[in-house]
Amino acid sequence: MSGDPELIAKALTLFLAVHAKRVKRACYLINFSEGTIALDLSGVDWMARLNKFLTSSFSGGWES
């Protein structure tokens, strides 16, 4: 994924993570592009972990 679809996906991910924090809900991000990885965004350093994920590329090979 690249271009506008990637930008929209990252913006939506950021919005949902911030919204979950605002309403005091747990937030887990599941990345399944190259194996399955669950990222817990409920801890104190959630923004740093989310930022690391959002600054990476979404080129997992699932282009449509």
Beta strands, then each sheet from edge to edge (+ up, - down):
strand 1: 28-31
strand 2: 37-40
sheet 1: 1+ 2-
end
